Amino acid sequence: YKAKNSVRVVPEKFPESITAEFITPTSAQGQIIMDGFPIYFYLELDRETYEYGFFLNNEEVGKETLNASTHSKITGLYFKFKDLPGKSVTSQIGFSFKSLAQAKSNPLKNITTWNFDEIAQKASSKWNQYLSKFEITDPNDDKKGLFYSALYKAILMPANLQGENPFWESDN
């Protein structure tokens, strides 16, 4: 589906099925089944839309709900905006392996503002906290780049998924 002044949100991998609904013209929630496992999502935008809906195989299929058994990567939701050129759209997206309620609350744990510059500053500060623990004295910039790339991936990959196991309850 192609439209001027629009944003498409499409799952990266081929889903087995998608169930989704719009809560408002700027928010949606649902469940995606990937490899037999449910992933709940909640998405909210900071800018008003003039049209929104779901698409399946490049065809609009309404804006109330989407229930699709599909292995097509051309499945998702869209939003259309007026006067978008030169302006930005900020979104908060939460995911959970347990529930829609948890997917909705997950972004709120770390992001308390819609101000992108403020979010970027907090993230930069957090990364600098980790990076300041290391001092590289090797003058070779390639080696420094390799070290910091590996460090970045080591810090990024160990995700804290406490409270996200769908098979048992935990306090967090």
CYANA upper distance limits for C-alpha pairs under 8 A (distance plus 0.5 A):
  1 TYR  CA     55 PHE  CA      7.49
  1 TYR  CA     58 ASN  CA      5.12
  1 TYR  CA     59 GLU  CA      6.94
  1 TYR  CA     60 GLU  CA      7.98
  2 LYS  CA      6 SER  CA      8.40
  3 ALA  CA     80 LYS  CA      8.16
  4 LYS  CA     80 LYS  CA      8.28
  5 ASN  CA     80 LYS  CA      6.33
  5 ASN  CA     81 PHE  CA      6.02
  5 ASN  CA     82 LYS  CA      7.26
  5 ASN  CA     83 ASP  CA      8.06
  5 ASN  CA     84 LEU  CA      6.27
  5 ASN  CA     85 PRO  CA      7.74
  6 SER  CA     78 TYR  CA      7.39
  6 SER  CA     79 PHE  CA      6.01
  6 SER  CA     80 LYS  CA      4.74
  6 SER  CA     81 PHE  CA      6.50
  7 VAL  CA     78 TYR  CA      6.25
  7 VAL  CA     79 PHE  CA      6.01
  7 VAL  CA     80 LYS  CA      7.15
  8 ARG  CA     76 GLY  CA      7.70
  8 ARG  CA     77 LEU  CA      6.61
  8 ARG  CA     78 TYR  CA      5.15
  8 ARG  CA     79 PHE  CA      7.32
  9 VAL  CA     76 GLY  CA      6.35
  9 VAL  CA     77 LEU  CA      6.10
  9 VAL  CA     78 TYR  CA      6.78
 10 VAL  CA     73 LYS  CA      7.78
 10 VAL  CA     74 ILE  CA      7.66
 10 VAL  CA     75 THR  CA      6.79
 10 VAL  CA     76 GLY  CA      5.34
 10 VAL  CA     77 LEU  CA      7.45
 11 PRO  CA     15 PRO  CA      7.86
 11 PRO  CA     73 LYS  CA      7.55
 11 PRO  CA     75 THR  CA      8.16
 11 PRO  CA     76 GLY  CA      7.53
 12 GLU  CA     73 LYS  CA      7.95
 13 LYS  CA     34 MET  CA      8.39
 13 LYS  CA     73 LYS  CA      7.42
 14 PHE  CA     34 MET  CA      7.97
 14 PHE  CA     70 THR  CA      8.26
 14 PHE  CA     71 HIS  CA      5.57
 14 PHE  CA     72 SER  CA      6.43
 14 PHE  CA     73 LYS  CA      5.74
 15 PRO  CA     32 ILE  CA      7.00
 15 PRO  CA     33 ILE  CA      6.37
 15 PRO  CA     34 MET  CA      5.59
 15 PRO  CA     35 ASP  CA      8.17
 15 PRO  CA     70 THR  CA      6.87
 15 PRO  CA     71 HIS  CA      5.93
 15 PRO  CA     72 SER  CA      7.81
 15 PRO  CA     73 LYS  CA      7.96
 16 GLU  CA     32 ILE  CA      8.05
 16 GLU  CA     33 ILE  CA      5.94
 16 GLU  CA     34 MET  CA      6.28
 16 GLU  CA     35 ASP  CA      7.61
 16 GLU  CA     36 GLY  CA      7.96
 16 GLU  CA     69 SER  CA      6.41
 16 GLU  CA     70 THR  CA      5.86
 16 GLU  CA     71 HIS  CA      5.93
 17 SER  CA     32 ILE  CA      6.39
 17 SER  CA     33 ILE  CA      5.77
 17 SER  CA     34 MET  CA      8.09
 17 SER  CA     67 ASN  CA      7.94
 17 SER  CA     68 ALA  CA      5.91
 17 SER  CA     69 SER  CA      4.69
 17 SER  CA     70 THR  CA      5.87
 17 SER  CA     71 HIS  CA      7.95
 18 ILE  CA     30 GLY  CA      7.83
 18 ILE  CA     31 GLN  CA      6.33
 18 ILE  CA     32 ILE  CA      5.06
 18 ILE  CA     33 ILE  CA      6.93
 18 ILE  CA     66 LEU  CA      7.48
 18 ILE  CA     67 ASN  CA      6.28
 18 ILE  CA     68 ALA  CA      5.76
 18 ILE  CA     69 SER  CA      7.08
 18 ILE  CA     70 THR  CA      8.09
 19 THR  CA     30 GLY  CA      5.88
 19 THR  CA     31 GLN  CA      5.72
 19 THR  CA     32 ILE  CA      6.99
 19 THR  CA     65 THR  CA      7.83
 19 THR  CA     66 LEU  CA      5.89
 19 THR  CA     67 ASN  CA      5.02
 19 THR  CA     68 ALA  CA      7.02
 20 ALA  CA     28 ALA  CA      7.58
 20 ALA  CA     29 GLN  CA      6.11
 20 ALA  CA     30 GLY  CA      4.40
 20 ALA  CA     31 GLN  CA      6.77
 20 ALA  CA     65 THR  CA      6.09
 20 ALA  CA     66 LEU  CA      5.58
 20 ALA  CA     67 ASN  CA      7.21
 21 GLU  CA     28 ALA  CA      6.12
 21 GLU  CA     29 GLN  CA      6.14
 21 GLU  CA     30 GLY  CA      6.67
 21 GLU  CA     63 LYS  CA      8.17
 21 GLU  CA     64 GLU  CA      6.47
 21 GLU  CA     65 THR  CA      4.88
 21 GLU  CA     66 LEU  CA      6.87
 22 PHE  CA     26 THR  CA      8.39
 22 PHE  CA     27 SER  CA      6.39
 22 PHE  CA     28 ALA  CA      4.60
 22 PHE  CA     29 GLN  CA      6.94
 22 PHE  CA     53 GLY  CA      8.43
 22 PHE  CA     63 LYS  CA      7.46
 22 PHE  CA     64 GLU  CA      6.78
 22 PHE  CA     65 THR  CA      7.35
 23 ILE  CA     27 SER  CA      5.96
 23 ILE  CA     28 ALA  CA      5.74
 23 ILE  CA     29 GLN  CA      7.62
 24 THR  CA     28 ALA  CA      7.48
 25 PRO  CA     48 GLU  CA      7.80
 25 PRO  CA     49 THR  CA      6.75
 25 PRO  CA     50 TYR  CA      8.39
 25 PRO  CA     51 GLU  CA      7.88
 25 PRO  CA     52 TYR  CA      6.94
 26 THR  CA     44 GLU  CA      6.24
 26 THR  CA     45 LEU  CA      5.73
 26 THR  CA     46 ASP  CA      7.90
 26 THR  CA     47 ARG  CA      7.71
 26 THR  CA     48 GLU  CA      6.83
 26 THR  CA     49 THR  CA      7.00
 26 THR  CA     79 PHE  CA      8.37
 27 SER  CA     42 TYR  CA      7.91
 27 SER  CA     43 LEU  CA      5.90
 27 SER  CA     44 GLU  CA      4.77
 27 SER  CA     45 LEU  CA      6.85
 28 ALA  CA     42 TYR  CA      6.38
 28 ALA  CA     43 LEU  CA      5.82
 28 ALA  CA     44 GLU  CA      7.19
 29 GLN  CA     40 TYR  CA      8.03
 29 GLN  CA     41 PHE  CA      5.96
 29 GLN  CA     42 TYR  CA      4.80
 29 GLN  CA     43 LEU  CA      6.73
 29 GLN  CA    100 LEU  CA      7.66
 30 GLY  CA     40 TYR  CA      6.22
 30 GLY  CA     41 PHE  CA      5.98
 30 GLY  CA     42 TYR  CA      7.24
 30 GLY  CA    100 LEU  CA      7.54
 31 GLN  CA     38 PRO  CA      6.77
 31 GLN  CA     39 ILE  CA      6.06
 31 GLN  CA     40 TYR  CA      4.86
 31 GLN  CA     41 PHE  CA      6.70
 31 GLN  CA    100 LEU  CA      8.33
 32 ILE  CA     38 PRO  CA      6.18
 32 ILE  CA     39 ILE  CA      5.70
 32 ILE  CA     40 TYR  CA      6.85
 32 ILE  CA     41 PHE  CA      8.36
 33 ILE  CA     37 PHE  CA      5.81
 33 ILE  CA     38 PRO  CA      4.97
 33 ILE  CA     39 ILE  CA      6.69
 34 MET  CA     38 PRO  CA      6.91
 34 MET  CA     39 ILE  CA      7.80
 38 PRO  CA     97 PHE  CA      6.81
 39 ILE  CA     95 PHE  CA      7.22
 39 ILE  CA     96 SER  CA      6.41
 39 ILE  CA     97 PHE  CA      5.51
 39 ILE  CA     98 LYS  CA      8.14
 40 TYR  CA     95 PHE  CA      6.04
 40 TYR  CA     96 SER  CA      5.64
 40 TYR  CA     97 PHE  CA      6.61
 40 TYR  CA     98 LYS  CA      7.69
 40 TYR  CA     99 SER  CA      6.51
 40 TYR  CA    100 LEU  CA      5.96
 40 TYR  CA    103 ALA  CA      6.58
 41 PHE  CA     93 ILE  CA      7.49
 41 PHE  CA     94 GLY  CA      6.05
 41 PHE  CA     95 PHE  CA      5.03
 41 PHE  CA     96 SER  CA      7.03
 41 PHE  CA    100 LEU  CA      6.93
 41 PHE  CA    103 ALA  CA      5.88
 41 PHE  CA    104 LYS  CA      7.74
 42 TYR  CA     93 ILE  CA      6.14
 42 TYR  CA     94 GLY  CA      5.67
 42 TYR  CA     95 PHE  CA      7.12
 42 TYR  CA    100 LEU  CA      7.47
 42 TYR  CA    103 ALA  CA      6.16
 42 TYR  CA    104 LYS  CA      5.70
 43 LEU  CA     91 SER  CA      7.34
 43 LEU  CA     92 GLN  CA      6.26
 43 LEU  CA     93 ILE  CA      4.95
 43 LEU  CA     94 GLY  CA      7.02
 43 LEU  CA    104 LYS  CA      8.29
 44 GLU  CA     91 SER  CA      6.01
 44 GLU  CA     92 GLN  CA      5.86
 44 GLU  CA     93 ILE  CA      7.06
 45 LEU  CA     89 VAL  CA      7.39
 45 LEU  CA     90 THR  CA      6.32
 45 LEU  CA     91 SER  CA      4.93
 45 LEU  CA     92 GLN  CA      7.10
 46 ASP  CA     89 VAL  CA      6.94
 46 ASP  CA     90 THR  CA      6.09
 46 ASP  CA     91 SER  CA      6.85
 46 ASP  CA    114 TRP  CA      7.59
 47 ARG  CA     81 PHE  CA      8.43
 47 ARG  CA     89 VAL  CA      6.60
 47 ARG  CA     90 THR  CA      7.95
 48 GLU  CA     81 PHE  CA      7.47
 49 THR  CA     79 PHE  CA      6.76
 49 THR  CA     80 LYS  CA      6.03
 49 THR  CA     81 PHE  CA      5.31
 49 THR  CA     82 LYS  CA      7.71
 50 TYR  CA     79 PHE  CA      8.33
 50 TYR  CA     80 LYS  CA      6.38
 50 TYR  CA     81 PHE  CA      6.22
 50 TYR  CA     82 LYS  CA      7.30
 51 GLU  CA     79 PHE  CA      6.47
 51 GLU  CA     80 LYS  CA      5.60
 51 GLU  CA     81 PHE  CA      7.75
 52 TYR  CA     63 LYS  CA      6.98
 52 TYR  CA     77 LEU  CA      7.95
 52 TYR  CA     78 TYR  CA      5.97
 52 TYR  CA     79 PHE  CA      4.82
 52 TYR  CA     80 LYS  CA      6.53
 53 GLY  CA     60 GLU  CA      7.52
 53 GLY  CA     61 VAL  CA      7.80
 53 GLY  CA     62 GLY  CA      6.09
 53 GLY  CA     63 LYS  CA      4.54
 53 GLY  CA     64 GLU  CA      8.01
 53 GLY  CA     77 LEU  CA      6.13
 53 GLY  CA     78 TYR  CA      6.01
 53 GLY  CA     79 PHE  CA      7.28
 54 PHE  CA     60 GLU  CA      6.34
 54 PHE  CA     61 VAL  CA      6.09
 54 PHE  CA     62 GLY  CA      6.31
 54 PHE  CA     63 LYS  CA      6.31
 54 PHE  CA     65 THR  CA      8.30
 54 PHE  CA     66 LEU  CA      7.16
 54 PHE  CA     75 THR  CA      8.13
 54 PHE  CA     76 GLY  CA      6.22
 54 PHE  CA     77 LEU  CA      4.71
 54 PHE  CA     78 TYR  CA      6.62
 55 PHE  CA     59 GLU  CA      5.67
 55 PHE  CA     60 GLU  CA      4.79
 55 PHE  CA     61 VAL  CA      5.85
 55 PHE  CA     62 GLY  CA      8.11
 55 PHE  CA     74 ILE  CA      8.08
 55 PHE  CA     75 THR  CA      6.10
 55 PHE  CA     76 GLY  CA      6.05
 55 PHE  CA     77 LEU  CA      6.44
 55 PHE  CA     78 TYR  CA      7.91
 56 LEU  CA     60 GLU  CA      7.02
 56 LEU  CA     61 VAL  CA      7.05
 56 LEU  CA     74 ILE  CA      6.53
 56 LEU  CA     75 THR  CA      4.98
 56 LEU  CA     76 GLY  CA      7.24
 57 ASN  CA     72 SER  CA      7.51
 57 ASN  CA     74 ILE  CA      5.55
 57 ASN  CA     75 THR  CA      6.61
 58 ASN  CA     74 ILE  CA      6.66
 58 ASN  CA     75 THR  CA      7.92
 61 VAL  CA     66 LEU  CA      8.22
 62 GLY  CA     66 LEU  CA      8.33
 70 THR  CA     75 THR  CA      8.45
 83 ASP  CA     87 LYS  CA      8.26
 84 LEU  CA     88 SER  CA      7.59
 90 THR  CA    114 TRP  CA      7.56
 90 THR  CA    116 PHE  CA      7.96
 92 GLN  CA    107 PRO  CA      6.93
 93 ILE  CA    104 LYS  CA      8.45
 93 ILE  CA    107 PRO  CA      6.97
 94 GLY  CA    103 ALA  CA      5.20
 94 GLY  CA    104 LYS  CA      6.19
 94 GLY  CA    105 SER  CA      7.72
 94 GLY  CA    106 ASN  CA      5.91
 94 GLY  CA    107 PRO  CA      5.70
 95 PHE  CA    102 GLN  CA      8.16
 95 PHE  CA    103 ALA  CA      4.98
 95 PHE  CA    104 LYS  CA      8.04
 95 PHE  CA    106 ASN  CA      7.47
 96 SER  CA    100 LEU  CA      7.60
 96 SER  CA    102 GLN  CA      6.51
 96 SER  CA    103 ALA  CA      5.14
 96 SER  CA    106 ASN  CA      8.15
 96 SER  CA    164 GLU  CA      6.89
 97 PHE  CA    164 GLU  CA      6.08
 97 PHE  CA    165 ASN  CA      7.10
 97 PHE  CA    166 PRO  CA      6.63
 98 LYS  CA    102 GLN  CA      7.40
 98 LYS  CA    103 ALA  CA      8.50
 98 LYS  CA    164 GLU  CA      6.30
 98 LYS  CA    165 ASN  CA      7.18
 98 LYS  CA    166 PRO  CA      5.48
 99 SER  CA    103 ALA  CA      6.80
100 LEU  CA    104 LYS  CA      6.67
101 ALA  CA    105 SER  CA      6.85
102 GLN  CA    106 ASN  CA      6.45
103 ALA  CA    107 PRO  CA      8.16
104 LYS  CA    108 LEU  CA      8.20
105 SER  CA    109 LYS  CA      7.22
106 ASN  CA    110 ASN  CA      8.14
107 PRO  CA    111 ILE  CA      6.34
108 LEU  CA    112 THR  CA      6.45
111 ILE  CA    119 ILE  CA      7.59
113 THR  CA    118 GLU  CA      8.15
113 THR  CA    119 ILE  CA      7.78
114 TRP  CA    119 ILE  CA      8.35
115 ASN  CA    119 ILE  CA      6.88
116 PHE  CA    120 ALA  CA      6.55
117 ASP  CA    121 GLN  CA      6.57
118 GLU  CA    122 LYS  CA      6.77
119 ILE  CA    123 ALA  CA      6.70
120 ALA  CA    124 SER  CA      6.53
121 GLN  CA    125 SER  CA      6.59
122 LYS  CA    126 LYS  CA      6.68
123 ALA  CA    127 TRP  CA      6.68
124 SER  CA    128 ASN  CA      6.56
125 SER  CA    129 GLN  CA      6.77
126 LYS  CA    130 TYR  CA      7.29
127 TRP  CA    131 LEU  CA      6.64
128 ASN  CA    132 SER  CA      6.17
129 GLN  CA    133 LYS  CA      7.64
130 TYR  CA    134 PHE  CA      8.48
136 ILE  CA    144 LYS  CA      7.44
138 ASP  CA    143 LYS  CA      8.03
138 ASP  CA    144 LYS  CA      7.69
139 PRO  CA    144 LYS  CA      8.47
140 ASN  CA    144 LYS  CA      6.93
141 ASP  CA    145 GLY  CA      6.52
142 ASP  CA    146 LEU  CA      6.65
143 LYS  CA    147 PHE  CA      6.60
144 LYS  CA    148 TYR  CA      6.63
145 GLY  CA    149 SER  CA      6.49
146 LEU  CA    150 ALA  CA      6.68
147 PHE  CA    151 LEU  CA      6.57
148 TYR  CA    152 TYR  CA      6.42
149 SER  CA    153 LYS  CA      6.84
150 ALA  CA    154 ALA  CA      6.64
151 LEU  CA    155 ILE  CA      6.63
152 TYR  CA    156 LEU  CA      6.45
153 LYS  CA    157 MET  CA      6.29
154 ALA  CA    158 PRO  CA      7.35
161 LEU  CA    165 ASN  CA      7.94
162 GLN  CA    170 SER  CA      7.78
162 GLN  CA    172 ASN  CA      6.14
163 GLY  CA    169 GLU  CA      7.32
163 GLY  CA    170 SER  CA      5.86
163 GLY  CA    171 ASP  CA      7.24
163 GLY  CA    172 ASN  CA      5.29
165 ASN  CA    169 GLU  CA      7.80
